[in-house]
Amino acid sequence: MSLTPHPLACTYGSLCAGCDWLMLPFAEQRTRKTNHLIEIWGAAIGAENLPTVDFVSVAAGGLRDRADLMVDRRSGTAKLGLFDRFQSGLVDLQGCPQMSPALEAWLQDFRRIEIPVERGSVRLRVSPSGVRGVWLDLANVDVKRLLDERTTLDRLREVGAVVEIGQKRKRLVEREGALKLSDPVLETWFETYIETDKEEVSVPLYCTIGSFTQPGFEANRALVREARRLISLAGAQRAVEFGSGIGNFTFPLASVCGEVHAFEIDELALEGLKRSLEVVRIGETSLAERVVIRAGNFQISNERRAPVEFRGADLIFVDPPRSGLMKFLDPLTALAPSERPKHFVYVSCFAESFATDSARLKELGYFPQSASIVDQFPQSRHYEVVAHFVR
């Protein structure tokens, strides 16, 4: 097969590992992703059980409003970018066609500021309202040096950037003339979407710059629409959600269902969800009244858990990490098949764990009715799956 360049122009196409399929025509990318899902999913539950897989594409590029980059000065030359295709070093990215215009502009301004560390991670983010944020995940010795030196951090503040530092996502502030690190601050760095009276409405989501979110607004809108369509088809009144995070799917669920039990391990994400629930209403209805938050690591065995959360539910909605559901489904085994929720919607960023979990769902009596690939990561082998199972 002859491979021709994709129309997305990139200076680093032959070097950067970020877009490993850039040289594949889009039609070939679509075919490969679809075939990959069908192959491993069919191997897990039987090809005869698979529905037709739809494919949702938003754009060839320009979809990222968040970028995770590396800083490396060990070679003597400062580089900011991603690993090359051979994992031998960084590609110094002067620009990236995968970024939205707002994020691309932030990258250009950020590159003018020297980050005097040997090595570290940088997350650049632009909020729905256009606020710029940067999360510097650096060694403690580098953090101390930057605070003492001030120049780099002051320049970031001068260009209007909100700065978070370290694994705990501490907020950079100035107190009594000195730069300090304060507790994490939750602000509206992301958004989700609900539908009211046939009108799509954006919902602000509180989180930190370093919080996990989908990579960009437009691709996430397509993902949420697919999930919302299946939620509406299920007609559920009581839902159980696993992997709620900051609420990307919790709000679409709560806008349809009268009661949502949201399970999540990240306590800071749950704080963001609670904050968002406080301010979002549909008419006279406060969505906070519909959501019950459950904190804990529900992927591991927990003898105190009971099937009470699942009994009486119409829908289980899951958006797990790459590791999949693991032991989250264990309480279902204590219920009679007729007591298990009728509908199951699975959103996955990792097809391998999705296939493994599908085999478990089959044992529990669930079979897929529809599935879509949402192409959040064009020019790469990665994709999102949204699937609807019915008992």
VOMI-281284 format. One record per residue (C-alpha): x, y, z; residue number from 1. Coordinates in steps of 0.2 Angstrom, whole numbers, plus 5000, padded with zeros to 4 digits. Layout:
BEGIN
  east  north    up    k
     X      Y     Z  NUM
...
This chain:
BEGIN
  east  north    up    k
  5000   5000  5000    1
  5007   5017  4995    2
  5006   5030  5010    3
  5003   5048  5005    4
  5005   5062  5018    5
  4989   5068  5027    6
  4984   5086  5023    7
  4988   5091  5041    8
  5005   5100  5038    9
  5018   5097  5052   10
  5036   5102  5051   11
  5040   5088  5063   12
  5029   5074  5055   13
  5044   5062  5052   14
  5052   5065  5069   15
  5039   5067  5083   16
  5031   5052  5091   17
  5015   5062  5096   18
  5007   5059  5079   19
  5014   5042  5074   20
  5001   5040  5060   21
  5003   5057  5052   22
  5009   5049  5036   23
  4993   5038  5034   24
  4978   5045  5024   25
  4963   5048  5035   26
  4953   5034  5028   27
  4967   5022  5032   28
  4967   5028  5050   29
  4949   5026  5052   30
  4950   5008  5045   31
  4964   5003  5056   32
  4956   5010  5072   33
  4939   5002  5068   34
  4948   4985  5063   35
  4958   4986  5079   36
  4943   4988  5090   37
  4933   4974  5081   38
  4948   4962  5082   39
  4951   4963  5101   40
  4933   4965  5105   41
  4928   4951  5095   42
  4941   4940  5102   43
  4935   4944  5120   44
  4916   4941  5117   45
  4914   4933  5100   46
  4913   4942  5083   47
  4895   4936  5082   48
  4890   4947  5097   49
  4898   4964  5090   50
  4887   4978  5084   51
  4891   4989  5069   52
  4905   5001  5075   53
  4902   5020  5070   54
  4916   5032  5068   55
  4914   5050  5074   56
  4928   5063  5068   57
  4928   5081  5073   58
  4944   5087  5063   59
  4961   5082  5057   60
  4969   5092  5070   61
  4968   5108  5081   62
  4958   5099  5094   63
  4970   5101  5109   64
  4967   5115  5122   65
  4979   5105  5134   66
  4997   5099  5130   67
  5009   5089  5141   68
  5027   5093  5136   69
  5044   5089  5142   70
  5058   5101  5146   71
  5076   5095  5144   72
  5093   5104  5145   73
  5105   5090  5148   74
  5112   5090  5130   75
  5117   5109  5133   76
  5103   5115  5122   77
  5086   5119  5130   78
  5072   5109  5122   79
  5053   5109  5125   80
  5042   5096  5116   81
  5039   5077  5114   82
  5049   5062  5112   83
  5055   5057  5095   84
  5050   5042  5086   85
  5065   5032  5092   86
  5064   5038  5110   87
  5081   5045  5109   88
  5077   5062  5114   89
  5065   5077  5113   90
  5059   5085  5097   91
  5060   5104  5101   92
  5042   5109  5095   93
  5041   5127  5089   94
  5023   5124  5085   95
  5010   5110  5084   96
  4995   5109  5072   97
  4986   5098  5085   98
  4984   5113  5096   99
  4969   5125  5095  100
  4974   5143  5090  101
  4973   5148  5108  102
  4984   5135  5114  103
  4996   5137  5100  104
  4998   5156  5104  105
  5001   5151  5123  106
  5015   5139  5117  107
  5023   5153  5107  108
  5023   5165  5122  109
  5029   5151  5134  110
  5044   5147  5123  111
  5050   5165  5125  112
  5052   5161  5144  113
  5068   5151  5149  114
  5064   5137  5161  115
  5081   5134  5169  116
  5079   5116  5174  117
  5088   5101  5168  118
  5073   5091  5165  119
  5054   5091  5170  120
  5036   5091  5164  121
  5025   5105  5158  122
  5007   5106  5155  123
  5000   5121  5146  124
  4981   5123  5146  125
  4969   5136  5140  126
  4952   5138  5149  127
  4935   5140  5140  128
  4936   5158  5144  129
  4954   5160  5137  130
  4964   5160  5153  131
  4981   5153  5152  132
  4988   5140  5164  133
  5004   5131  5167  134
  5008   5116  5178  135
  5027   5114  5181  136
  5030   5096  5188  137
  5048   5098  5193  138
  5060   5091  5206  139
  5060   5099  5223  140
  5077   5106  5221  141
  5072   5115  5205  142
  5056   5121  5213  143
  5066   5129  5227  144
  5078   5137  5214  145
  5064   5145  5204  146
  5056   5152  5219  147
  5072   5159  5226  148
  5077   5166  5208  149
  5060   5173  5204  150
  5064   5179  5186  151
  5056   5164  5177  152
  5040   5164  5188  153
  5038   5182  5187  154
  5039   5182  5168  155
  5025   5169  5168  156
  5015   5180  5179  157
  5018   5195  5168  158
  5011   5186  5153  159
  4995   5182  5163  160
  4998   5164  5167  161
  4991   5155  5182  162
  5005   5144  5189  163
  5004   5127  5198  164
  5019   5118  5204  165
  5023   5100  5209  166
  5014   5084  5211  167
  5002   5092  5223  168
  4997   5106  5211  169
  5001   5120  5223  170
  4996   5137  5217  171
  5010   5151  5215  172
  5006   5166  5225  173
  5015   5182  5231  174
  5015   5185  5250  175
  5024   5200  5258  176
  5035   5202  5243  177
  5040   5184  5241  178
  5034   5170  5230  179
  5026   5155  5239  180
  5016   5140  5235  181
  4998   5139  5242  182
  4985   5125  5242  183
  4978   5120  5226  184
  4964   5132  5219  185
  4949   5125  5209  186
  4944   5136  5194  187
  4934   5133  5178  188
  4948   5125  5167  189
  4936   5114  5158  190
  4918   5112  5153  191
  4905   5099  5149  192
  4888   5099  5140  193
  4870   5096  5144  194
  4854   5098  5134  195
  4839   5108  5140  196
  4824   5111  5129  197
  4833   5104  5114  198
  4847   5117  5117  199
  4865   5112  5121  200
  4872   5121  5136  201
  4890   5122  5142  202
  4893   5118  5160  203
  4909   5125  5169  204
  4919   5112  5178  205
  4930   5116  5192  206
  4947   5108  5193  207
  4966   5112  5194  208
  4977   5115  5179  209
  4985   5098  5183  210
  4968   5089  5184  211
  4964   5075  5172  212
  4952   5081  5158  213
  4949   5076  5140  214
  4962   5085  5129  215
  4951   5098  5121  216
  4934   5106  5121  217
  4927   5102  5103  218
  4932   5084  5104  219
  4925   5082  5121  220
  4909   5090  5115  221
  4908   5076  5102  222
  4912   5063  5115  223
  4899   5069  5127  224
  4886   5070  5114  225
  4888   5052  5110  226
  4887   5047  5128  227
  4872   5059  5131  228
  4863   5051  5116  229
  4865   5033  5124  230
  4860   5040  5142  231
  4844   5047  5134  232
  4840   5031  5125  233
  4842   5021  5141  234
  4828   5032  5149  235
  4836   5029  5166  236
  4829   5036  5182  237
  4843   5030  5193  238
  4861   5028  5188  239
  4878   5022  5195  240
  4893   5031  5188  241
  4911   5025  5190  242
  4926   5036  5186  243
  4916   5053  5188  244
  4931   5063  5190  245
  4927   5082  5189  246
  4910   5078  5182  247
  4912   5077  5163  248
  4898   5064  5162  249
  4890   5067  5179  250
  4881   5082  5173  251
  4874   5074  5157  252
  4868   5059  5168  253
  4860   5071  5181  254
  4852   5081  5168  255
  4842   5065  5163  256
  4842   5054  5178  257
  4833   5059  5194  258
  4847   5051  5205  259
  4866   5048  5201  260
  4878   5039  5212  261
  4895   5045  5207  262
  4910   5034  5212  263
  4928   5042  5211  264
  4945   5039  5220  265
  4953   5057  5217  266
  4947   5068  5231  267
  4953   5084  5223  268
  4942   5079  5208  269
  4927   5076  5219  270
  4930   5093  5227  271
  4929   5101  5209  272
  4913   5091  5206  273
  4905   5097  5222  274
  4910   5115  5218  275
  4902   5113  5200  276
  4886   5105  5207  277
  4884   5120  5219  278
  4882   5132  5204  279
  4873   5123  5190  280
  4854   5122  5189  281
  4842   5117  5176  282
  4827   5129  5179  283
  4823   5127  5197  284
  4832   5111  5199  285
  4848   5110  5208  286
  4858   5095  5201  287
  4867   5094  5217  288
  4851   5087  5224  289
  4852   5072  5211  290
  4870   5067  5214  291
  4876   5056  5228  292
  4896   5056  5229  293
  4905   5040  5234  294
  4924   5042  5237  295
  4936   5028  5237  296
  4946   5016  5227  297
  4932   5005  5219  298
  4944   4995  5208  299
  4951   4985  5222  300
  4942   4973  5234  301
  4932   4981  5248  302
  4923   4969  5259  303
  4913   4983  5266  304
  4905   4986  5249  305
  4887   4979  5246  306
  4876   4978  5231  307
  4865   4992  5238  308
  4871   5005  5226  309
  4867   4994  5211  310
  4850   4987  5216  311
  4836   4998  5209  312
  4847   5007  5196  313
  4843   5007  5178  314
  4860   5012  5171  315
  4878   5009  5175  316
  4889   5022  5167  317
  4908   5020  5167  318
  4923   5030  5162  319
  4937   5020  5170  320
  4956   5023  5169  321
  4967   5013  5157  322
  4967   4999  5169  323
  4948   4996  5167  324
  4935   4992  5179  325
  4944   4978  5189  326
  4934   4974  5204  327
  4921   4988  5203  328
  4908   4975  5195  329
  4910   4963  5210  330
  4894   4968  5219  331
  4884   4964  5203  332
  4887   4945  5206  333
  4878   4946  5223  334
  4862   4951  5213  335
  4850   4940  5204  336
  4852   4943  5185  337
  4834   4951  5185  338
  4840   4964  5199  339
  4855   4970  5189  340
  4853   4987  5180  341
  4846   4985  5162  342
  4858   4997  5153  343
  4877   4998  5154  344
  4886   5012  5145  345
  4905   5011  5144  346
  4917   5025  5139  347
  4935   5019  5136  348
  4952   5027  5131  349
  4960   5010  5130  350
  4953   4996  5120  351
  4962   4982  5128  352
  4955   4984  5145  353
  4938   4988  5137  354
  4938   4971  5128  355
  4943   4962  5145  356
  4929   4971  5154  357
  4917   4966  5140  358
  4920   4948  5143  359
  4916   4950  5161  360
  4900   4960  5156  361
  4895   4945  5145  362
  4897   4933  5160  363
  4885   4945  5169  364
  4872   4945  5155  365
  4876   4961  5146  366
  4878   4961  5127  367
  4883   4976  5116  368
  4869   4985  5106  369
  4879   4999  5098  370
  4897   5007  5098  371
  4906   5022  5092  372
  4924   5027  5090  373
  4926   5045  5094  374
  4942   5051  5085  375
  4949   5063  5099  376
  4967   5059  5094  377
  4968   5061  5075  378
  4985   5056  5067  379
  4988   5044  5081  380
  4983   5026  5085  381
  4973   5031  5100  382
  4954   5033  5101  383
  4939   5033  5112  384
  4926   5020  5112  385
  4908   5023  5118  386
  4897   5007  5119  387
  4880   5003  5125  388
  4877   4986  5133  389
  4860   4979  5138  390
  4856   4965  5150  391
